[in-house]
Amino acid sequence: MFADSEVPSDAVSDGFPFFNEYVLFIPDYIGYGVSNDIIHPYYIYQTSATAVIDFIKAGKKYLDDNNVPYDPDKLFLTGHSEGGYITVAVQKELETNPVDGLKVTASAPSAGPYDVEQVGKLIFENNTYPSPSYLLLILTAYNVYYNWQRPVTDFFQKPYSYYILTLLNGKLNEDGINHELTTNLNLLMDSTFLYNYRDDGETEFKQMLLLNSVYNWAPKSPTRLYHGTSDNLVPFEVSQRTYESFIINGSDTAVVKLVPLPGIGHDYVPAYKLILDWFKTFR
């Protein structure tokens, strides 16, 4: 999300009608809500995982303090796109560094860029990308978070470089930002940056993408990766490679599964219908 009006704490409607049988915790993430004065640390593992884990802790305390009934031994994780990435980040953090009372019952990420480095390669090897707003956010987030202090002209061409940072002011949604940009990467991106990224350059950026990827480990909790085979924002190959990596690293094929959604694009509705059916088997 880009617009302040769309984040969970400010949204007019809950937007999650599927989950009416669950206690649902939806954090704003850092950079939104009360912290909207800073750039969202987009696809940065530690801040992403911590924000959700802290929110679950706070949510459970609220339920306990207000005597709201719930099953403290059940914890389901799910999210779509960036939410899918963060779902895996949270699961990895909880399985690697266990937190008392937060054992994952089942995890169902959808269409997430778990291998952020691979996603970068798949995006920049093409000449177009349908949602350039995401490129703006990740380059800005990494530039700020890792204190590179690189000028915007290192990444983007004129005329976009003149005003591109103002697009992250919280007033525009994804479509509004995309309308001010171009899907043609040869016109949007700085030619030197694009050449170097496609070649052997931009090594620090690539290293940070690899550092923040969440595919190279072995989940132990029941996990299903849902992904549309016609996704043009986060290619299906990313989930395929992630699943293969999980198995190579020691995950049980009876516990961790890949669920392709034939002909589906970057759409969360088909996945969530299946996810909820699966979650019900644990209740």
DRENPA-3360 file (N, C-alpha, C; in nm, 2 decimals, always signed):
BEGIN
1 = MFADSEVP = +0.08/-0.12/+0.00/+0.00/+0.00/+0.00/+0.09/+0.12/+0.00 ~ +0.04/+0.23/-0.07/+0.11/+0.35/-0.07/+0.03/+0.47/-0.01 ~ -0.10/+0.47/-0.02/-0.18/+0.58/+0.03/-0.20/+0.56/+0.18 ~ -0.19/+0.66/+0.26/-0.21/+0.65/+0.40/-0.36/+0.61/+0.43 ~ -0.45/+0.64/+0.34/-0.59/+0.61/+0.37/-0.62/+0.46/+0.35 ~ -0.52/+0.39/+0.30/-0.55/+0.24/+0.27/-0.49/+0.15/+0.38 ~ -0.40/+0.21/+0.47/-0.34/+0.12/+0.57/-0.44/+0.07/+0.67 ~ -0.42/-0.04/+0.73/-0.52/-0.10/+0.82/-0.57/-0.01/+0.93;
9 = SDAVSDGF = -0.49/+0.07/+0.99/-0.54/+0.15/+1.10/-0.62/+0.27/+1.05 ~ -0.62/+0.30/+0.92/-0.69/+0.42/+0.87/-0.80/+0.38/+0.77 ~ -0.80/+0.25/+0.73/-0.89/+0.21/+0.62/-1.04/+0.23/+0.66 ~ -1.12/+0.27/+0.57/-1.26/+0.29/+0.60/-1.33/+0.15/+0.62 ~ -1.30/+0.05/+0.55/-1.35/-0.08/+0.57/-1.24/-0.18/+0.60 ~ -1.27/-0.29/+0.66/-1.17/-0.39/+0.70/-1.10/-0.46/+0.58 ~ -1.18/-0.47/+0.47/-1.13/-0.53/+0.35/-1.09/-0.68/+0.35 ~ -1.12/-0.74/+0.46/-1.08/-0.88/+0.48/-1.21/-0.97/+0.52;
17 = PFFNEYVL = -1.31/-0.97/+0.43/-1.43/-1.05/+0.47/-1.41/-1.20/+0.48 ~ -1.30/-1.25/+0.43/-1.28/-1.39/+0.43/-1.26/-1.44/+0.57 ~ -1.20/-1.36/+0.66/-1.15/-1.40/+0.79/-1.25/-1.37/+0.91 ~ -1.38/-1.38/+0.88/-1.47/-1.34/+0.99/-1.48/-1.45/+1.10 ~ -1.42/-1.56/+1.08/-1.42/-1.66/+1.19/-1.29/-1.66/+1.27 ~ -1.21/-1.56/+1.25/-1.08/-1.56/+1.31/-1.06/-1.43/+1.39 ~ -0.97/-1.43/+1.49/-0.92/-1.31/+1.54/-0.80/-1.27/+1.45 ~ -0.82/-1.15/+1.39/-0.73/-1.11/+1.28/-0.64/-1.00/+1.32;
25 = FIPDYIGY = -0.51/-1.01/+1.32/-0.41/-0.91/+1.35/-0.35/-0.86/+1.22 ~ -0.37/-0.73/+1.19/-0.32/-0.67/+1.06/-0.23/-0.55/+1.10 ~ -0.10/-0.56/+1.11/-0.02/-0.45/+1.14/-0.01/-0.35/+1.02 ~ +0.01/-0.22/+1.05/+0.04/-0.12/+0.95/+0.17/-0.15/+0.88 ~ +0.26/-0.20/+0.94/+0.41/-0.20/+0.91/+0.47/-0.07/+0.94 ~ +0.60/-0.07/+0.95/+0.68/+0.05/+0.98/+0.67/+0.14/+0.85 ~ +0.65/+0.27/+0.88/+0.64/+0.36/+0.77/+0.50/+0.40/+0.73 ~ +0.40/+0.34/+0.80/+0.26/+0.37/+0.78/+0.20/+0.40/+0.91;
33 = GVSNDIIH = +0.07/+0.45/+0.91/+0.00/+0.48/+1.03/+0.08/+0.58/+1.11 ~ +0.10/+0.56/+1.24/+0.17/+0.66/+1.33/+0.31/+0.68/+1.29 ~ +0.37/+0.59/+1.21/+0.51/+0.61/+1.17/+0.53/+0.65/+1.02 ~ +0.42/+0.72/+0.97/+0.42/+0.75/+0.82/+0.52/+0.87/+0.79 ~ +0.60/+0.91/+0.88/+0.69/+1.02/+0.85/+0.83/+0.96/+0.81 ~ +0.84/+0.83/+0.80/+0.96/+0.76/+0.75/+0.92/+0.67/+0.63 ~ +1.03/+0.64/+0.56/+1.01/+0.55/+0.44/+0.99/+0.41/+0.49 ~ +0.89/+0.34/+0.43/+0.86/+0.20/+0.47/+0.99/+0.12/+0.43;
41 = PYYIYQTS = +1.04/+0.04/+0.52/+1.16/-0.05/+0.49/+1.11/-0.17/+0.41 ~ +1.09/-0.15/+0.28/+1.03/-0.24/+0.19/+1.12/-0.36/+0.16 ~ +1.08/-0.48/+0.19/+1.16/-0.60/+0.17/+1.29/-0.60/+0.25 ~ +1.28/-0.56/+0.37/+1.39/-0.57/+0.46/+1.35/-0.67/+0.57 ~ +1.42/-0.78/+0.58/+1.37/-0.89/+0.66/+1.35/-0.86/+0.81 ~ +1.45/-0.80/+0.88/+1.44/-0.79/+1.02/+1.32/-0.70/+1.07 ~ +1.31/-0.58/+1.00/+1.21/-0.49/+1.04/+1.07/-0.54/+1.01 ~ +1.06/-0.62/+0.90/+0.93/-0.68/+0.86/+0.89/-0.78/+0.96;
49 = ATAVIDFI = +0.97/-0.87/+0.99/+0.94/-0.98/+1.08/+0.91/-0.92/+1.22 ~ +0.99/-0.83/+1.27/+0.97/-0.78/+1.40/+0.84/-0.70/+1.42 ~ +0.80/-0.63/+1.32/+0.68/-0.55/+1.32/+0.56/-0.64/+1.34 ~ +0.56/-0.75/+1.27/+0.44/-0.84/+1.28/+0.44/-0.92/+1.42 ~ +0.56/-0.97/+1.46/+0.57/-1.04/+1.58/+0.53/-0.95/+1.70 ~ +0.58/-0.83/+1.70/+0.55/-0.74/+1.81/+0.40/-0.71/+1.81 ~ +0.34/-0.70/+1.69/+0.19/-0.67/+1.68/+0.11/-0.79/+1.73 ~ +0.16/-0.91/+1.70/+0.09/-1.03/+1.75/+0.09/-1.04/+1.91;
57 = KAGKKYLD = +0.21/-1.01/+1.96/+0.23/-1.00/+2.11/+0.13/-0.90/+2.17 ~ +0.13/-0.78/+2.11/+0.04/-0.68/+2.16/-0.11/-0.72/+2.14 ~ -0.14/-0.78/+2.03/-0.28/-0.82/+2.01/-0.32/-0.93/+2.11 ~ -0.24/-1.02/+2.14/-0.27/-1.13/+2.23/-0.29/-1.07/+2.38 ~ -0.20/-0.97/+2.41/-0.22/-0.91/+2.54/-0.35/-0.83/+2.55 ~ -0.39/-0.77/+2.44/-0.52/-0.70/+2.44/-0.63/-0.80/+2.46 ~ -0.63/-0.91/+2.39/-0.73/-1.01/+2.41/-0.74/-1.06/+2.55 ~ -0.62/-1.09/+2.61/-0.62/-1.13/+2.75/-0.67/-1.03/+2.84;
65 = DNNVPYDP = -0.62/-0.91/+2.83/-0.66/-0.80/+2.92/-0.81/-0.77/+2.91 ~ -0.88/-0.80/+2.80/-1.02/-0.77/+2.78/-1.10/-0.90/+2.78 ~ -1.04/-1.01/+2.82/-1.12/-1.13/+2.84/-1.19/-1.18/+2.71 ~ -1.12/-1.16/+2.60/-1.18/-1.20/+2.47/-1.14/-1.35/+2.45 ~ -1.23/-1.44/+2.43/-1.20/-1.58/+2.41/-1.13/-1.60/+2.28 ~ -1.03/-1.69/+2.28/-0.95/-1.73/+2.16/-0.87/-1.85/+2.20 ~ -0.82/-1.92/+2.10/-0.74/-2.04/+2.13/-0.59/-1.99/+2.12 ~ -0.52/-1.98/+2.24/-0.39/-1.93/+2.24/-0.28/-2.02/+2.18;
73 = DKLFLTGH = -0.32/-2.15/+2.15/-0.23/-2.24/+2.09/-0.24/-2.25/+1.94 ~ -0.32/-2.16/+1.88/-0.34/-2.16/+1.73/-0.29/-2.03/+1.68 ~ -0.20/-2.04/+1.58/-0.14/-1.92/+1.52/-0.13/-1.95/+1.37 ~ -0.21/-1.88/+1.29/-0.21/-1.90/+1.15/-0.15/-1.77/+1.08 ~ -0.06/-1.79/+0.99/+0.01/-1.68/+0.92/-0.03/-1.68/+0.77 ~ -0.06/-1.57/+0.72/-0.09/-1.56/+0.58/-0.07/-1.41/+0.53 ~ -0.04/-1.40/+0.40/-0.03/-1.27/+0.35/-0.01/-1.28/+0.20 ~ -0.03/-1.17/+0.12/-0.02/-1.18/-0.02/+0.08/-1.08/-0.07;
81 = SEGGYITV = +0.16/-1.11/-0.17/+0.26/-1.03/-0.23/+0.36/-0.99/-0.13 ~ +0.38/-0.86/-0.09/+0.47/-0.83/+0.02/+0.43/-0.90/+0.14 ~ +0.30/-0.91/+0.16/+0.25/-0.98/+0.28/+0.29/-1.13/+0.28 ~ +0.30/-1.19/+0.16/+0.35/-1.32/+0.15/+0.49/-1.33/+0.19 ~ +0.57/-1.24/+0.14/+0.72/-1.23/+0.18/+0.73/-1.22/+0.33 ~ +0.65/-1.13/+0.39/+0.66/-1.11/+0.53/+0.60/-1.23/+0.61 ~ +0.51/-1.30/+0.56/+0.46/-1.42/+0.62/+0.57/-1.52/+0.64 ~ +0.65/-1.54/+0.53/+0.77/-1.63/+0.54/+0.87/-1.57/+0.63;
89 = AVQKELET = +0.89/-1.44/+0.63/+0.99/-1.38/+0.72/+0.96/-1.40/+0.87 ~ +0.83/-1.39/+0.90/+0.78/-1.41/+1.04/+0.80/-1.55/+1.08 ~ +0.76/-1.64/+0.98/+0.77/-1.78/+1.01/+0.91/-1.82/+1.04 ~ +1.00/-1.77/+0.95/+1.14/-1.80/+0.97/+1.20/-1.75/+1.10 ~ +1.16/-1.63/+1.14/+1.21/-1.57/+1.26/+1.15/-1.65/+1.38 ~ +1.02/-1.69/+1.38/+0.97/-1.77/+1.49/+1.02/-1.91/+1.50 ~ +1.06/-1.97/+1.39/+1.11/-2.10/+1.39/+1.26/-2.10/+1.43 ~ +1.33/-1.99/+1.39/+1.47/-1.98/+1.42/+1.50/-1.93/+1.56;
97 = NPVDGLKV = +1.41/-1.84/+1.61/+1.43/-1.78/+1.74/+1.29/-1.79/+1.81 ~ +1.26/-1.90/+1.86/+1.12/-1.93/+1.92/+1.08/-1.82/+2.02 ~ +0.95/-1.79/+2.02/+0.89/-1.70/+2.12/+0.79/-1.78/+2.19 ~ +0.79/-1.77/+2.32/+0.69/-1.85/+2.40/+0.55/-1.81/+2.37 ~ +0.47/-1.90/+2.33/+0.33/-1.88/+2.30/+0.30/-1.84/+2.16 ~ +0.40/-1.84/+2.07/+0.39/-1.81/+1.93/+0.44/-1.92/+1.84 ~ +0.38/-2.04/+1.86/+0.42/-2.15/+1.77/+0.33/-2.15/+1.65 ~ +0.38/-2.15/+1.53/+0.30/-2.15/+1.41/+0.23/-2.27/+1.39;
105 = TASAPSAG = +0.09/-2.26/+1.37/+0.01/-2.37/+1.34/+0.01/-2.41/+1.20 ~ +0.00/-2.31/+1.11/+0.01/-2.33/+0.97/+0.04/-2.19/+0.90 ~ +0.12/-2.20/+0.79/+0.16/-2.08/+0.72/+0.12/-2.09/+0.57 ~ +0.06/-1.98/+0.52/+0.01/-1.99/+0.38/+0.04/-1.86/+0.31 ~ +0.17/-1.84/+0.27/+0.20/-1.72/+0.20/+0.15/-1.73/+0.05 ~ +0.12/-1.61/-0.01/+0.07/-1.61/-0.14/+0.14/-1.51/-0.23 ~ +0.20/-1.56/-0.34/+0.26/-1.47/-0.44/+0.36/-1.38/-0.39 ~ +0.45/-1.42/-0.30/+0.55/-1.34/-0.24/+0.68/-1.35/-0.31;
113 = PYDVEQVG = +0.76/-1.24/-0.31/+0.89/-1.24/-0.37/+1.00/-1.28/-0.27 ~ +0.99/-1.41/-0.23/+1.07/-1.46/-0.12/+1.22/-1.45/-0.16 ~ +1.25/-1.48/-0.28/+1.39/-1.46/-0.33/+1.40/-1.32/-0.39 ~ +1.42/-1.22/-0.32/+1.42/-1.08/-0.37/+1.52/-1.06/-0.47 ~ +1.64/-1.12/-0.46/+1.74/-1.11/-0.56/+1.69/-1.17/-0.69 ~ +1.63/-1.28/-0.69/+1.58/-1.34/-0.82/+1.47/-1.25/-0.88 ~ +1.39/-1.20/-0.80/+1.28/-1.11/-0.85/+1.35/-0.99/-0.92 ~ +1.45/-0.93/-0.86/+1.52/-0.82/-0.93/+1.57/-0.86/-1.06;
121 = KLIFENNT = +1.63/-0.98/-1.07/+1.69/-1.02/-1.20/+1.58/-1.04/-1.30 ~ +1.46/-1.10/-1.26/+1.35/-1.13/-1.35/+1.29/-1.00/-1.40 ~ +1.29/-0.90/-1.31/+1.23/-0.77/-1.35/+1.32/-0.69/-1.45 ~ +1.45/-0.68/-1.41/+1.54/-0.59/-1.49/+1.59/-0.66/-1.62 ~ +1.57/-0.79/-1.63/+1.61/-0.85/-1.76/+1.51/-0.82/-1.87 ~ +1.39/-0.76/-1.83/+1.29/-0.72/-1.93/+1.30/-0.57/-1.95 ~ +1.23/-0.52/-2.05/+1.23/-0.38/-2.08/+1.11/-0.30/-2.03 ~ +1.01/-0.38/-1.98/+0.89/-0.32/-1.92/+0.86/-0.39/-1.79;
129 = YPSPSYLL = +0.79/-0.31/-1.70/+0.74/-0.37/-1.58/+0.61/-0.30/-1.55 ~ +0.50/-0.38/-1.52/+0.36/-0.32/-1.52/+0.34/-0.23/-1.40 ~ +0.41/-0.24/-1.29/+0.39/-0.15/-1.18/+0.52/-0.09/-1.13 ~ +0.57/+0.02/-1.19/+0.69/+0.08/-1.15/+0.70/+0.14/-1.02 ~ +0.58/+0.16/-0.96/+0.57/+0.21/-0.82/+0.65/+0.13/-0.72 ~ +0.66/+0.00/-0.74/+0.73/-0.09/-0.65/+0.88/-0.07/-0.67 ~ +0.93/-0.04/-0.79/+1.07/-0.01/-0.81/+1.11/+0.11/-0.74 ~ +1.02/+0.21/-0.74/+1.05/+0.34/-0.67/+1.06/+0.31/-0.52;
137 = LILTAYNV = +0.97/+0.23/-0.47/+0.97/+0.21/-0.32/+1.09/+0.13/-0.28 ~ +1.13/+0.02/-0.35/+1.24/-0.06/-0.30/+1.37/+0.01/-0.31 ~ +1.39/+0.09/-0.42/+1.52/+0.16/-0.43/+1.53/+0.27/-0.33 ~ +1.42/+0.34/-0.31/+1.42/+0.45/-0.20/+1.44/+0.39/-0.06 ~ +1.37/+0.28/-0.04/+1.38/+0.22/+0.10/+1.52/+0.17/+0.13 ~ +1.59/+0.10/+0.03/+1.72/+0.05/+0.05/+1.82/+0.17/+0.06 ~ +1.80/+0.27/-0.02/+1.89/+0.39/-0.02/+1.89/+0.46/+0.12 ~ +1.77/+0.46/+0.18/+1.75/+0.53/+0.31/+1.79/+0.43/+0.42;
145 = YYNWQRPV = +1.75/+0.31/+0.42/+1.77/+0.22/+0.53/+1.92/+0.19/+0.55 ~ +1.99/+0.17/+0.43/+2.13/+0.13/+0.44/+2.22/+0.26/+0.43 ~ +2.16/+0.37/+0.43/+2.23/+0.50/+0.44/+2.33/+0.51/+0.32 ~ +2.29/+0.47/+0.20/+2.38/+0.49/+0.09/+2.39/+0.64/+0.05 ~ +2.28/+0.71/+0.07/+2.28/+0.86/+0.04/+2.32/+0.88/-0.11 ~ +2.27/+0.79/-0.20/+2.28/+0.81/-0.34/+2.18/+0.90/-0.39 ~ +2.21/+0.99/-0.49/+2.11/+1.08/-0.55/+2.01/+1.00/-0.63 ~ +1.89/+1.05/-0.64/+1.79/+0.98/-0.71/+1.82/+0.96/-0.86;
153 = TDFFQKPY = +1.91/+1.05/-0.91/+1.95/+1.04/-1.05/+2.04/+0.92/-1.07 ~ +2.09/+0.86/-0.96/+2.16/+0.73/-0.98/+2.07/+0.62/-1.03 ~ +1.94/+0.63/-1.00/+1.84/+0.53/-1.03/+1.75/+0.56/-1.14 ~ +1.70/+0.69/-1.15/+1.60/+0.73/-1.24/+1.64/+0.84/-1.33 ~ +1.58/+0.84/-1.45/+1.61/+0.94/-1.55/+1.52/+1.06/-1.54 ~ +1.56/+1.17/-1.60/+1.47/+1.28/-1.61/+1.37/+1.25/-1.72 ~ +1.24/+1.30/-1.70/+1.20/+1.40/-1.60/+1.16/+1.34/-1.47 ~ +1.15/+1.21/-1.46/+1.10/+1.14/-1.34/+1.18/+1.17/-1.22;
161 = SYYILTLL = +1.31/+1.19/-1.24/+1.40/+1.21/-1.12/+1.37/+1.35/-1.05 ~ +1.30/+1.44/-1.13/+1.27/+1.57/-1.07/+1.17/+1.56/-0.96 ~ +1.08/+1.47/-0.97/+0.96/+1.47/-0.88/+0.93/+1.33/-0.82 ~ +1.01/+1.23/-0.85/+0.98/+1.09/-0.82/+0.96/+1.07/-0.67 ~ +1.04/+1.13/-0.59/+1.03/+1.11/-0.44/+0.90/+1.17/-0.38 ~ +0.85/+1.27/-0.45/+0.73/+1.33/-0.39/+0.61/+1.24/-0.41 ~ +0.62/+1.14/-0.49/+0.51/+1.04/-0.51/+0.49/+0.95/-0.39 ~ +0.59/+0.95/-0.30/+0.57/+0.86/-0.18/+0.53/+0.95/-0.06;
169 = NGKLNEDG = +0.44/+1.04/-0.09/+0.39/+1.13/+0.02/+0.27/+1.08/+0.09 ~ +0.22/+0.96/+0.05/+0.11/+0.90/+0.12/-0.03/+0.95/+0.07 ~ -0.03/+1.03/-0.03/-0.15/+1.08/-0.09/-0.20/+1.00/-0.21 ~ -0.10/+0.93/-0.28/-0.14/+0.86/-0.40/-0.13/+0.71/-0.37 ~ -0.22/+0.63/-0.43/-0.22/+0.49/-0.42/-0.13/+0.43/-0.53 ~ -0.12/+0.30/-0.55/-0.04/+0.24/-0.65/-0.07/+0.29/-0.79 ~ -0.20/+0.29/-0.82/-0.24/+0.33/-0.96/-0.20/+0.48/-0.98 ~ -0.22/+0.56/-0.88/-0.19/+0.70/-0.89/-0.04/+0.72/-0.92;
177 = INHELTTN = +0.05/+0.65/-0.85/+0.19/+0.66/-0.87/+0.23/+0.61/-1.01 ~ +0.17/+0.49/-1.04/+0.21/+0.44/-1.17/+0.17/+0.53/-1.29 ~ +0.06/+0.61/-1.27/+0.02/+0.70/-1.37/+0.12/+0.81/-1.40 ~ +0.20/+0.84/-1.29/+0.30/+0.95/-1.31/+0.43/+0.90/-1.36 ~ +0.44/+0.76/-1.38/+0.57/+0.70/-1.42/+0.55/+0.64/-1.56 ~ +0.64/+0.55/-1.60/+0.63/+0.48/-1.72/+0.66/+0.33/-1.70 ~ +0.60/+0.24/-1.77/+0.63/+0.10/-1.75/+0.75/+0.06/-1.84 ~ +0.80/+0.15/-1.92/+0.92/+0.13/-2.00/+1.05/+0.16/-1.92;
185 = LNLLMDST = +1.12/+0.05/-1.88/+1.23/+0.06/-1.79/+1.35/+0.14/-1.86 ~ +1.36/+0.13/-1.99/+1.46/+0.21/-2.06/+1.44/+0.36/-2.06 ~ +1.32/+0.40/-2.03/+1.29/+0.54/-2.02/+1.28/+0.58/-1.87 ~ +1.25/+0.49/-1.78/+1.23/+0.53/-1.64/+1.37/+0.52/-1.57 ~ +1.44/+0.41/-1.59/+1.56/+0.39/-1.51/+1.68/+0.46/-1.57 ~ +1.78/+0.50/-1.49/+1.90/+0.56/-1.54/+1.97/+0.45/-1.62 ~ +2.02/+0.48/-1.74/+2.08/+0.39/-1.83/+2.21/+0.32/-1.77 ~ +2.29/+0.39/-1.69/+2.40/+0.33/-1.63/+2.37/+0.23/-1.53;
193 = FLYNYRDD = +2.27/+0.27/-1.44/+2.22/+0.18/-1.34/+2.16/+0.05/-1.41 ~ +2.09/+0.07/-1.51/+2.02/-0.05/-1.57/+2.13/-0.14/-1.64 ~ +2.23/-0.08/-1.70/+2.34/-0.16/-1.76/+2.42/-0.23/-1.65 ~ +2.45/-0.16/-1.55/+2.53/-0.22/-1.44/+2.46/-0.33/-1.37 ~ +2.33/-0.31/-1.35/+2.25/-0.42/-1.28/+2.24/-0.54/-1.37 ~ +2.22/-0.52/-1.50/+2.20/-0.64/-1.59/+2.34/-0.71/-1.61 ~ +2.45/-0.64/-1.58/+2.58/-0.69/-1.59/+2.63/-0.74/-1.46 ~ +2.75/-0.71/-1.42/+2.81/-0.75/-1.29/+2.81/-0.64/-1.19;
201 = GETEFKQM = +2.75/-0.52/-1.22/+2.76/-0.41/-1.13/+2.64/-0.41/-1.03 ~ +2.63/-0.30/-0.96/+2.53/-0.28/-0.85/+2.54/-0.39/-0.75 ~ +2.67/-0.43/-0.71/+2.69/-0.54/-0.63/+2.64/-0.52/-0.49 ~ +2.65/-0.40/-0.43/+2.60/-0.38/-0.30/+2.44/-0.40/-0.29 ~ +2.38/-0.34/-0.39/+2.23/-0.35/-0.40/+2.19/-0.50/-0.41 ~ +2.26/-0.57/-0.50/+2.23/-0.72/-0.51/+2.26/-0.80/-0.38 ~ +2.37/-0.76/-0.32/+2.40/-0.83/-0.19/+2.29/-0.81/-0.08 ~ +2.24/-0.68/-0.08/+2.13/-0.66/+0.02/+2.00/-0.73/-0.02;
209 = LLLNSVYN = +1.98/-0.74/-0.15/+1.86/-0.82/-0.19/+1.87/-0.96/-0.15 ~ +1.99/-1.02/-0.16/+2.02/-1.15/-0.12/+2.01/-1.17/+0.03 ~ +2.06/-1.07/+0.10/+2.06/-1.08/+0.25/+1.92/-1.08/+0.30 ~ +1.83/-1.01/+0.23/+1.69/-1.00/+0.28/+1.60/-1.10/+0.22 ~ +1.65/-1.19/+0.14/+1.57/-1.30/+0.08/+1.54/-1.40/+0.19 ~ +1.42/-1.47/+0.18/+1.38/-1.56/+0.28/+1.35/-1.70/+0.23 ~ +1.42/-1.74/+0.12/+1.39/-1.87/+0.06/+1.49/-1.98/+0.10 ~ +1.61/-1.94/+0.16/+1.71/-2.04/+0.18/+1.72/-2.09/+0.32;
217 = WAPKSPTR = +1.61/-2.17/+0.36/+1.60/-2.23/+0.49/+1.50/-2.35/+0.48 ~ +1.47/-2.41/+0.59/+1.38/-2.53/+0.59/+1.27/-2.51/+0.69 ~ +1.15/-2.47/+0.65/+1.04/-2.46/+0.74/+1.00/-2.59/+0.79 ~ +0.96/-2.59/+0.92/+0.91/-2.71/+0.99/+0.76/-2.72/+1.01 ~ +0.70/-2.60/+1.02/+0.56/-2.59/+1.04/+0.49/-2.62/+0.90 ~ +0.36/-2.67/+0.91/+0.29/-2.69/+0.79/+0.28/-2.56/+0.70 ~ +0.33/-2.57/+0.58/+0.34/-2.45/+0.49/+0.29/-2.48/+0.35 ~ +0.21/-2.39/+0.29/+0.17/-2.40/+0.16/+0.20/-2.27/+0.08;
225 = LYHGTSDN = +0.27/-2.28/-0.02/+0.30/-2.16/-0.11/+0.20/-2.15/-0.22 ~ +0.12/-2.05/-0.22/+0.02/-2.03/-0.33/+0.07/-1.93/-0.42 ~ +0.05/-1.95/-0.55/+0.10/-1.86/-0.65/+0.03/-1.88/-0.79 ~ -0.02/-1.77/-0.85/-0.08/-1.78/-0.98/+0.03/-1.80/-1.09 ~ +0.01/-1.89/-1.18/+0.11/-1.92/-1.28/+0.12/-1.81/-1.39 ~ +0.02/-1.72/-1.39/+0.03/-1.61/-1.49/+0.05/-1.47/-1.42 ~ +0.12/-1.48/-1.31/+0.15/-1.36/-1.23/+0.26/-1.28/-1.31 ~ +0.23/-1.15/-1.34/+0.32/-1.07/-1.41/+0.39/-0.97/-1.33;
233 = LVPFEVSQ = +0.36/-0.97/-1.20/+0.43/-0.88/-1.10/+0.54/-0.95/-1.02 ~ +0.50/-1.07/-0.97/+0.59/-1.16/-0.90/+0.58/-1.29/-0.97 ~ +0.68/-1.32/-1.06/+0.67/-1.44/-1.14/+0.66/-1.57/-1.06 ~ +0.58/-1.66/-1.11/+0.55/-1.79/-1.04/+0.69/-1.87/-1.02 ~ +0.79/-1.85/-1.10/+0.92/-1.91/-1.08/+0.98/-1.89/-0.95 ~ +0.94/-1.78/-0.89/+1.00/-1.74/-0.75/+0.95/-1.84/-0.65 ~ +0.82/-1.87/-0.65/+0.76/-1.97/-0.55/+0.82/-2.11/-0.59 ~ +0.83/-2.14/-0.71/+0.89/-2.27/-0.75/+1.03/-2.29/-0.70;
241 = RTYESFII = +1.11/-2.19/-0.71/+1.25/-2.20/-0.66/+1.25/-2.20/-0.51 ~ +1.16/-2.12/-0.45/+1.16/-2.12/-0.30/+1.12/-2.26/-0.25 ~ +1.02/-2.32/-0.31/+0.97/-2.45/-0.26/+1.09/-2.55/-0.28 ~ +1.16/-2.55/-0.39/+1.27/-2.64/-0.42/+1.38/-2.62/-0.31 ~ +1.40/-2.49/-0.28/+1.51/-2.46/-0.18/+1.47/-2.51/-0.04 ~ +1.34/-2.50/-0.01/+1.29/-2.55/+0.12/+1.32/-2.70/+0.13 ~ +1.29/-2.77/+0.02/+1.30/-2.92/+0.02/+1.45/-2.96/+0.03 ~ +1.53/-2.89/-0.05/+1.68/-2.91/-0.05/+1.74/-2.89/+0.09;
249 = NGSDTAVV = +1.68/-2.79/+0.16/+1.74/-2.76/+0.29/+1.68/-2.85/+0.40 ~ +1.59/-2.94/+0.37/+1.55/-3.04/+0.47/+1.40/-3.04/+0.51 ~ +1.32/-2.95/+0.44/+1.18/-2.95/+0.47/+1.11/-3.08/+0.42 ~ +1.01/-3.13/+0.50/+0.94/-3.25/+0.46/+0.84/-3.22/+0.35 ~ +0.84/-3.30/+0.24/+0.74/-3.28/+0.13/+0.60/-3.30/+0.18 ~ +0.58/-3.37/+0.29/+0.44/-3.39/+0.34/+0.40/-3.27/+0.42 ~ +0.49/-3.18/+0.46/+0.46/-3.07/+0.54/+0.46/-2.94/+0.46 ~ +0.55/-2.93/+0.36/+0.57/-2.81/+0.28/+0.53/-2.84/+0.14;
257 = KLVPLPGI = +0.43/-2.76/+0.09/+0.38/-2.79/-0.05/+0.37/-2.66/-0.13 ~ +0.38/-2.67/-0.26/+0.36/-2.56/-0.36/+0.23/-2.58/-0.42 ~ +0.15/-2.48/-0.42/+0.01/-2.49/-0.48/+0.00/-2.39/-0.60 ~ +0.03/-2.43/-0.72/+0.01/-2.35/-0.84/-0.14/-2.32/-0.86 ~ -0.16/-2.19/-0.90/-0.30/-2.15/-0.94/-0.30/-2.13/-1.09 ~ -0.34/-2.23/-1.17/-0.33/-2.21/-1.32/-0.40/-2.10/-1.37 ~ -0.34/-2.02/-1.45/-0.40/-1.91/-1.52/-0.43/-1.78/-1.44 ~ -0.40/-1.79/-1.31/-0.42/-1.67/-1.22/-0.31/-1.58/-1.22;
265 = GHDYVPAY = -0.34/-1.45/-1.22/-0.24/-1.34/-1.21/-0.21/-1.31/-1.07 ~ -0.17/-1.18/-1.05/-0.14/-1.13/-0.91/-0.26/-1.10/-0.83 ~ -0.35/-1.20/-0.81/-0.48/-1.18/-0.75/-0.49/-1.27/-0.62 ~ -0.53/-1.21/-0.51/-0.53/-1.28/-0.39/-0.66/-1.36/-0.36 ~ -0.77/-1.33/-0.43/-0.89/-1.39/-0.40/-0.89/-1.54/-0.42 ~ -0.85/-1.59/-0.54/-0.84/-1.74/-0.56/-0.76/-1.81/-0.45 ~ -0.65/-1.75/-0.41/-0.56/-1.81/-0.31/-0.63/-1.82/-0.18 ~ -0.69/-1.71/-0.13/-0.75/-1.71/+0.00/-0.87/-1.80/+0.02;
273 = KLILDWFK = -0.94/-1.83/-0.09/-1.05/-1.93/-0.08/-0.99/-2.06/-0.04 ~ -0.88/-2.10/-0.11/-0.81/-2.23/-0.08/-0.74/-2.22/+0.06 ~ -0.68/-2.11/+0.09/-0.61/-2.10/+0.22/-0.70/-2.12/+0.34 ~ -0.82/-2.06/+0.33/-0.92/-2.08/+0.44/-0.97/-2.22/+0.45 ~ -0.99/-2.28/+0.34/-1.03/-2.43/+0.34/-0.92/-2.51/+0.41 ~ -0.79/-2.48/+0.38/-0.68/-2.55/+0.44/-0.67/-2.52/+0.59 ~ -0.68/-2.39/+0.63/-0.67/-2.35/+0.77/-0.78/-2.43/+0.85 ~ -0.90/-2.45/+0.79/-1.00/-2.51/+0.87/-0.97/-2.65/+0.91;
281 = TFR = -0.88/-2.72/+0.84/-0.84/-2.85/+0.88/-0.76/-2.86/+1.01 ~ -0.71/-2.74/+1.05/-0.63/-2.74/+1.18/-0.72/-2.69/+1.30 ~ -0.84/-2.66/+1.28/-0.92/-2.60/+1.38/-1.00/-2.71/+1.46;
% end
